Amino acid sequence: MDLTTPPNNVTEFVLLGLTQNPHLRKILFMVFLSIFLFTLLANLFIVIIVSLSPTLSTPMYFFLTYLAVIDAAFSSVTTPKITIDLLYQRTTISWGGCLTQLFLEHFLGGTEIIVLIAMSYDRYVAICKPLHYTTIMRHGLCQLLVVVAWISGIIHATVQIHIVLDLPFCGPNVIDHFMCEFFALLELACTDTYWRGIVISVNTGGMCLLFFFLLIVSYMVILNSLKSHGSEGRRKALSTCGSHFTVMVLFFVPCIFIYVRPVATYPVDKLVSLFYGTLTPLLNPIIYTVRNTEVKNAVKCLLKRRVI
């Protein structure tokens, strides 16, 4: 089936956006433009620092590099269009553009879930099995986990897209959102979409809820194992795990809120989507660098080498 041609007479959707206030739209344009640029720079900073610093050539920072790439890409899927649309009174998105946006969102989101799980497993091995860390977390295993993450993201996004690919749309074509969203599309379809909504909720919401629960259990095990560590080792482990747990909550909680509930759209969905689509990719690199002594030392070393 041609993705650029919907099976109906609707070829585009009208997005109501964030606000219709012209003055507020100009302010938001500058805000989102700044957020997008800072997001790209912050994640690029992590990639460059990890790539150039020998002290950061560990599995944790290997996964952090891919997380930064995913966050930069995830922000690029929606934020530029949100920003540009604020300059126009009437904003639309084509059927093909809508499907592309949905696919990329869920592809990158599904990939990030597996990367976060890999980072959690790395912390578990480092803290609970320190003597076997280098044996278990081999470079080959880290590469395999990243490949699994990308493949899982593709499979997840493909399943989601096929659920709405053949939906008939007879009109209206107005989406009360600033981007394409699965539940909003289901409400516009001129056919019964109840079971499709259930499948979307199970595929996305169920996956987020399950993995979030497993990650919480893993951190409970890690915290319990810290009782046998010294005060300095406990402090360092808590600092690293605290950063990762914060990033995990920022990612999974909005996902669970959107998809683990009755199939419907609510006004607050805009704020939640705005948070995880634009702010989370910016907050992740900040969380991993501001309180990270290893990253700070690596930056200092690189600056000294540059000066010399």
C-alpha positions as CSV (number, residue, x, y, z in Angstrom):
1,M,0.0,0.0,0.0
2,D,1.2,3.5,-0.8
3,L,1.8,5.3,2.5
4,T,1.4,8.7,0.8
5,T,-2.2,7.9,-0.2
6,P,-4.8,7.2,2.5
7,P,-7.7,4.8,1.7
8,N,-10.2,7.6,1.7
9,N,-10.7,11.2,0.6
10,V,-8.7,12.8,3.5
11,T,-5.2,13.6,2.3
12,E,-4.1,15.9,5.2
13,F,-5.0,16.7,8.8
14,V,-5.4,20.1,10.4
15,L,-3.4,20.5,13.6
16,L,-4.9,22.9,16.1
17,G,-1.4,23.3,17.8
18,L,-0.6,24.7,21.2
19,T,-2.4,28.1,21.1
20,Q,-4.2,30.5,18.7
21,N,-2.9,33.6,20.5
22,P,-0.6,35.4,18.0
23,H,1.5,37.1,20.6
24,L,2.0,33.9,22.6
25,R,2.8,32.0,19.4
26,K,5.8,34.3,18.8
27,I,7.1,33.8,22.3
28,L,6.7,30.0,22.1
29,F,8.5,30.1,18.8
30,M,11.6,31.5,20.4
31,V,11.3,29.1,23.4
32,F,11.0,26.0,21.3
33,L,13.7,27.1,18.9
34,S,16.0,27.6,21.9
35,I,15.1,24.2,23.4
36,F,15.7,22.4,20.1
37,L,19.1,24.0,19.5
38,F,20.2,23.3,23.1
39,T,19.0,19.7,22.9
40,L,21.1,19.1,19.8
41,L,24.1,20.8,21.3
42,A,23.8,19.0,24.7
43,N,23.5,15.5,23.1
44,L,26.2,16.3,20.6
45,F,28.4,17.3,23.5
46,I,28.0,13.9,25.1
47,V,28.8,12.1,21.9
48,I,32.0,14.1,21.3
49,I,33.2,13.9,25.0
50,V,32.7,10.1,25.1
51,S,34.3,9.6,21.7
52,L,37.4,11.6,22.5
53,S,38.0,10.7,26.2
54,P,39.8,7.3,26.9
55,T,38.5,7.4,30.5
56,L,34.9,7.2,29.3
57,S,35.4,4.1,27.1
58,T,33.2,1.9,29.3
59,P,30.0,0.1,28.6
60,M,27.9,2.7,30.5
61,Y,29.2,5.5,28.4
62,F,28.9,3.4,25.3
63,F,25.2,3.1,25.9
64,L,25.0,6.8,26.9
65,T,26.3,7.7,23.5
66,Y,23.5,5.9,21.8
67,L,21.0,7.4,24.2
68,A,22.2,10.8,23.2
69,V,21.9,10.0,19.5
70,I,18.3,8.7,20.0
71,D,17.4,11.8,22.1
72,A,18.7,14.1,19.4
73,A,16.8,12.2,16.7
74,F,13.6,12.0,18.8
75,S,13.6,15.8,19.4
76,S,14.1,16.3,15.6
77,V,11.0,14.3,14.8
78,T,8.5,16.7,16.4
79,T,10.1,19.9,17.8
80,P,11.1,21.5,14.4
81,K,7.5,21.2,13.1
82,I,6.1,22.4,16.3
83,T,8.4,25.4,16.1
84,I,7.7,26.2,12.5
85,D,3.9,25.7,12.9
86,L,3.9,28.5,15.5
87,L,4.6,31.0,12.6
88,Y,1.4,30.1,10.8
89,Q,-2.2,30.5,11.8
90,R,-3.3,27.3,10.0
91,T,-1.1,24.3,10.2
92,T,-1.5,20.9,8.5
93,I,0.3,17.6,8.1
94,S,-0.1,15.2,5.2
95,W,-1.2,11.6,5.5
96,G,2.3,10.4,4.6
97,G,3.8,13.0,7.0
98,C,1.6,11.8,9.8
99,L,2.5,8.2,9.3
100,T,6.2,9.0,9.1
101,Q,6.0,11.1,12.3
102,L,4.2,8.3,14.1
103,F,6.7,5.6,12.9
104,L,9.8,7.6,13.9
105,E,8.4,8.5,17.3
106,H,7.6,4.8,18.2
107,F,10.8,3.5,16.5
108,L,13.0,5.8,18.5
109,G,10.9,5.4,21.6
110,G,11.0,1.6,21.4
111,T,14.8,1.7,20.8
112,E,15.3,4.0,23.8
113,I,13.5,1.5,26.0
114,I,15.9,-1.3,25.2
115,V,18.9,1.1,25.6
116,L,17.7,2.1,29.0
117,I,17.3,-1.6,30.0
118,A,20.8,-2.2,28.8
119,M,22.1,0.7,30.9
120,S,20.3,-0.7,33.9
121,Y,21.7,-4.2,33.3
122,D,25.2,-2.6,33.1
123,R,24.7,-0.9,36.5
124,Y,23.4,-4.2,38.0
125,V,26.4,-6.1,36.9
126,A,28.9,-3.4,37.9
127,I,27.4,-3.2,41.5
128,C,26.2,-6.7,42.2
129,K,28.8,-8.7,40.3
130,P,31.9,-6.4,40.2
131,L,34.4,-9.2,39.9
132,H,32.7,-10.6,36.8
133,Y,32.0,-7.2,35.2
134,T,34.7,-7.2,32.5
135,T,33.8,-10.8,31.6
136,I,30.1,-10.2,31.3
137,M,30.0,-6.7,29.8
138,R,32.2,-7.5,26.8
139,H,32.2,-5.1,23.9
140,G,30.5,-7.7,21.7
141,L,27.6,-8.0,24.1
142,C,27.2,-4.2,24.3
143,Q,27.1,-4.1,20.5
144,L,24.6,-6.9,20.4
145,L,22.3,-5.1,22.8
146,V,22.4,-2.0,20.7
147,V,21.5,-4.0,17.6
148,V,18.6,-5.6,19.5
149,A,17.5,-2.2,20.5
150,W,17.3,-0.9,16.9
151,I,15.6,-4.0,15.6
152,S,13.1,-3.9,18.5
153,G,12.3,-0.3,17.7
154,I,11.6,-1.1,14.1
155,I,9.3,-4.1,14.9
156,H,7.4,-2.1,17.5
157,A,6.9,0.9,15.2
158,T,5.9,-1.3,12.2
159,V,3.2,-3.1,14.3
160,Q,1.8,0.3,15.4
161,I,1.7,1.7,11.9
162,H,-0.1,-1.3,10.4
163,I,-2.9,-0.8,13.0
164,V,-3.9,2.5,11.4
165,L,-2.6,2.1,7.9
166,D,-5.9,1.0,6.4
167,L,-8.2,3.2,8.5
168,P,-10.9,5.1,6.4
169,F,-11.2,8.8,7.1
170,C,-14.3,10.5,5.8
171,G,-14.0,13.8,7.7
172,P,-13.6,15.8,9.8
173,N,-9.8,16.0,9.6
174,V,-9.0,18.3,12.6
175,I,-6.7,17.0,15.3
176,D,-6.7,18.9,18.6
177,H,-2.9,18.4,19.0
178,F,0.4,19.8,17.8
179,M,1.4,16.5,16.2
180,C,0.0,13.2,14.9
181,E,-1.1,10.9,17.7
182,F,-2.6,7.4,17.4
183,F,-5.7,7.9,19.7
184,A,-6.5,11.1,17.9
185,L,-6.5,9.3,14.6
186,L,-8.7,6.5,15.9
187,E,-11.3,9.2,17.0
188,L,-11.4,10.6,13.4
189,A,-11.8,7.3,11.6
190,C,-15.2,6.5,10.2
191,T,-15.3,2.9,11.5
192,D,-15.2,1.1,14.8
193,T,-11.7,1.3,16.2
194,Y,-12.2,-0.1,19.7
195,W,-10.0,-3.2,19.3
196,R,-7.4,-1.3,17.4
197,G,-7.1,1.0,20.3
198,I,-6.7,-1.9,22.7
199,V,-3.9,-3.3,20.6
200,I,-2.1,0.0,20.5
201,S,-2.5,0.3,24.3
202,V,-1.2,-3.2,24.9
203,N,1.7,-2.8,22.4
204,T,2.9,0.5,23.8
205,G,1.4,1.0,27.2
206,G,1.8,-2.7,28.2
207,M,5.5,-2.7,27.1
208,C,6.2,0.5,29.0
209,L,4.5,-0.8,32.2
210,L,6.2,-4.2,32.1
211,F,9.7,-2.8,31.5
212,F,9.2,-0.1,34.0
213,F,8.2,-2.6,36.6
214,L,11.2,-4.8,35.8
215,L,13.6,-1.9,36.0
216,I,12.2,-0.9,39.4
217,V,12.7,-4.4,40.7
218,S,16.3,-4.4,39.3
219,Y,17.0,-1.2,41.2
220,M,15.6,-2.6,44.4
221,V,18.0,-5.5,44.0
222,I,20.9,-3.0,43.4
223,L,19.9,-0.9,46.5
224,N,19.8,-4.0,48.6
225,S,23.3,-5.1,47.5
226,L,24.7,-1.7,48.4
227,K,24.5,-2.6,52.1
228,S,27.7,-4.5,51.7
229,H,29.6,-1.7,50.0
230,G,31.7,1.0,51.7
231,S,30.5,4.5,52.1
232,E,32.5,5.9,49.1
233,G,31.4,3.0,46.9
234,R,27.8,3.4,48.0
235,R,27.8,7.2,47.3
236,K,29.3,6.7,43.8
237,A,26.8,3.9,43.0
238,L,23.8,5.9,44.3
239,S,24.9,8.9,42.2
240,T,25.1,6.9,39.0
241,C,22.0,4.9,39.6
242,G,20.1,8.1,40.7
243,S,20.8,9.8,37.4
244,H,19.7,6.7,35.4
245,F,16.6,6.2,37.5
246,T,15.6,9.8,37.0
247,V,16.0,9.5,33.2
248,M,14.0,6.3,33.3
249,V,11.1,7.9,35.2
250,L,11.0,10.9,32.8
251,F,10.7,8.5,29.9
252,F,8.3,5.8,31.2
253,V,5.8,7.8,33.3
254,P,4.5,9.9,30.4
255,C,4.3,6.7,28.2
256,I,2.3,4.9,30.9
257,F,0.1,7.9,31.4
258,I,-0.7,8.2,27.7
259,Y,-1.3,4.5,26.8
260,V,-2.2,2.6,30.0
261,R,-5.8,4.0,30.3
262,P,-9.1,3.9,28.4
263,V,-8.6,4.7,24.7
264,A,-9.4,8.4,24.5
265,T,-7.8,11.8,24.2
266,Y,-7.7,14.4,27.0
267,P,-6.6,18.1,27.0
268,V,-3.7,17.3,29.3
269,D,-2.2,15.0,26.6
270,K,-0.7,18.0,24.9
271,L,1.3,18.9,28.0
272,V,2.5,15.3,28.6
273,S,3.5,14.9,24.9
274,L,5.2,18.2,25.0
275,F,7.2,17.2,28.0
276,Y,8.5,13.8,26.8
277,G,8.9,15.0,23.1
278,T,10.8,18.2,23.7
279,L,12.0,18.5,27.3
280,T,13.0,15.0,28.1
281,P,15.6,14.8,25.3
282,L,17.1,18.0,26.7
283,L,17.0,17.0,30.4
284,N,18.7,13.6,29.8
285,P,22.1,14.9,28.8
286,I,21.9,17.5,31.6
287,I,21.1,14.8,34.2
288,Y,24.0,12.6,33.1
289,T,26.6,15.4,33.0
290,V,25.9,18.0,35.7
291,R,26.6,15.7,38.7
292,N,28.8,13.3,36.9
293,T,32.4,13.6,38.2
294,E,33.8,11.4,35.5
295,V,32.4,13.5,32.7
296,K,33.6,16.7,34.3
297,N,37.1,15.3,34.7
298,A,37.1,14.1,31.1
299,V,36.2,17.6,29.9
300,K,39.0,19.1,32.0
301,C,41.5,16.7,30.6
302,L,40.4,17.4,27.0
303,L,40.6,21.1,27.6
304,K,44.1,20.8,29.0
305,R,45.2,18.7,26.1
306,R,43.7,21.3,23.8
307,V,45.5,24.2,25.5
308,I,48.9,22.4,25.6
